[in-house]
Amino acid sequence: MKSNKIELGIIGLFLVFLIFKRLQVPGGPILVTISSASLATFYLIKAFGSFKTMSQEKTASFGNFFFYLLTALCLFSLLFQVMFWPGGPLLSYRILQLTCIIIPILYIASLSKGSKNLPLLWNSVRQSILRLLAYLSIVLLLTLLPTPIKIKLFSSNPERDLQKIESFNAPVNSNPH
């Protein structure tokens, strides 16, 4: 219960700091980076802490581990996209691919142990899956937004950044004469 309060507090700070970044408050990008990294670190700690219950249900422990790990990576991808660092869209596509691979593997692993373990597995992993899917939907929405819209939303100087993109996309004269 205490970890849920900590998680909600860090999520709240992250959202407030995103608003700070959008409003161009001095230090907003630094606060977004710190809050996103601390939330991702929180999920990494929860991922490795899920091995404490390894003796009770191995499939659920591995499921929680992978989903918390993917949630931390999803937060790093969100940070990369909001801060316009390279690799954000690629990271989000890789996370989506891993999610689409891990869910069927866990389902098959739970079926191999017998159908009576399936409800137990999905009850214990359900919250992790829903959390991951919520973050992943936000990240994929940011990935699919056109770059000029993302710049207008998150950039501190949108006119300059749009000019940079236009100059980068301008055709280069290959004939020097």
C-alpha positions in Angstrom: 0.0 0.0 0.0 2.9 2.4 0.8 4.5 1.7 -2.6 1.2 2.7 -4.3 1.2 6.1 -2.6 4.9 6.6 -3.5 4.1 5.6 -7.1 1.1 8.0 -7.3 3.2 10.8 -5.8 6.0 10.4 -8.4 3.4 10.2 -11.2 1.8 13.4 -10.0 5.2 15.1 -9.9 6.0 13.9 -13.3 2.7 15.3 -14.7 3.2 18.6 -12.9 6.8 18.9 -14.3 5.5 18.1 -17.8 3.2 21.1 -17.4 6.2 23.2 -16.2 8.1 22.2 -19.3 5.2 23.1 -21.5 4.8 26.5 -19.8 8.6 27.0 -20.2 9.3 27.4 -16.5 13.0 27.6 -15.9 14.3 24.2 -14.8 11.2 22.4 -16.3 13.2 20.0 -18.5 15.6 19.1 -15.6 12.6 18.4 -13.4 11.0 16.2 -16.1 14.2 14.3 -16.5 14.6 13.8 -12.7 11.0 12.7 -12.1 10.9 10.4 -15.1 14.2 8.8 -14.1 13.0 8.4 -10.5 9.7 6.8 -11.6 11.6 4.4 -13.9 14.0 3.6 -11.1 11.0 2.9 -8.8 9.6 0.4 -11.4 13.1 -1.2 -11.8 13.2 -1.7 -8.0 9.7 -3.2 -8.1 10.8 -5.5 -11.0 13.7 -6.9 -9.1 11.7 -7.0 -5.9 9.2 -9.3 -7.7 11.7 -12.2 -7.3 11.0 -12.3 -3.6 7.8 -14.2 -4.4 9.6 -16.6 -6.7 9.0 -19.7 -4.6 5.2 -19.1 -4.6 4.4 -18.6 -8.3 7.2 -18.5 -10.8 5.2 -17.5 -13.8 3.5 -14.6 -12.0 6.9 -13.4 -10.7 8.5 -13.5 -14.2 5.4 -11.8 -15.5 5.6 -9.0 -13.0 9.4 -8.7 -13.6 9.0 -8.3 -17.3 6.0 -5.9 -17.1 7.7 -3.6 -14.6 10.9 -3.7 -16.7 9.0 -2.8 -19.8 7.2 0.0 -17.9 10.5 1.5 -16.9 11.7 1.3 -20.5 8.4 2.9 -21.6 9.0 5.8 -19.2 12.5 6.2 -20.7 11.0 6.2 -24.2 8.5 8.9 -23.0 11.3 11.0 -21.7 13.3 10.6 -24.9 10.3 11.8 -26.9 9.3 14.7 -24.7 12.9 16.0 -24.5 13.5 15.4 -28.3 16.4 13.1 -27.8 17.2 10.6 -30.6 16.0 7.1 -30.3 12.6 7.7 -28.6 10.3 6.3 -31.4 12.6 3.3 -32.0 12.6 2.5 -28.3 8.8 2.7 -28.2 8.4 0.3 -31.1 10.7 -2.1 -29.5 8.8 -2.0 -26.3 5.6 -2.7 -28.2 7.2 -5.7 -29.9 8.4 -7.1 -26.6 5.0 -6.7 -25.0 3.4 -8.5 -27.9 5.9 -11.3 -27.5 5.8 -11.6 -23.6 2.0 -11.7 -23.1 1.5 -14.9 -25.3 4.6 -16.6 -23.8 3.2 -16.0 -20.2 -0.2 -17.3 -21.4 1.3 -20.4 -22.8 3.5 -20.9 -19.7 0.4 -20.7 -17.4 -1.5 -23.1 -19.6 1.3 -25.7 -19.4 1.0 -25.7 -15.6 -2.7 -26.4 -15.7 -5.8 -24.4 -16.3 -6.4 -23.8 -12.5 -3.3 -21.5 -12.3 -4.5 -19.3 -15.2 -6.9 -17.1 -13.1 -4.2 -16.8 -10.3 -1.6 -15.6 -12.8 -3.7 -13.0 -14.5 -5.0 -11.7 -11.2 -1.5 -11.1 -10.0 -0.1 -9.7 -13.3 -3.2 -7.7 -14.3 -2.2 -4.5 -12.6 1.2 -4.6 -14.1 -0.2 -5.2 -17.6 -2.7 -2.3 -17.3 0.0 0.1 -16.1 2.3 -0.9 -18.9 -0.5 -0.5 -21.5 -1.4 2.9 -20.2 2.1 4.2 -20.5 2.6 2.5 -23.8 -0.5 4.1 -25.2 0.8 7.6 -24.2 4.2 6.8 -25.7 2.8 5.5 -29.0 0.5 8.5 -29.2 3.5 10.7 -29.0 5.4 8.6 -31.5 2.5 8.8 -34.0 2.1 12.6 -33.7 3.7 14.5 -36.5 7.0 16.2 -35.4 5.7 19.8 -35.9 2.8 19.2 -33.5 5.2 17.7 -30.9 7.5 20.7 -31.3 4.6 23.1 -30.7 3.6 21.1 -27.6 7.0 20.6 -25.9 9.6 22.9 -27.4 10.8 26.0 -25.7 11.3 27.8 -29.0 9.0 26.2 -31.6 9.7 28.7 -34.4 13.4 28.0 -34.4 12.9 24.2 -34.2 10.4 24.2 -37.0 12.9 26.2 -39.2 15.6 23.7 -38.4 13.4 20.8 -39.5 12.4 22.7 -42.7 16.1 23.4 -43.5 16.9 19.8 -42.8 14.2 18.6 -45.2 15.0 21.0 -47.9 16.4 19.4 -51.1 20.1 19.8 -51.5 21.4 21.0 -54.8 23.6 18.1 -55.9 24.9 20.0 -59.0 27.6 22.4 -57.9 27.7 24.3 -61.2 
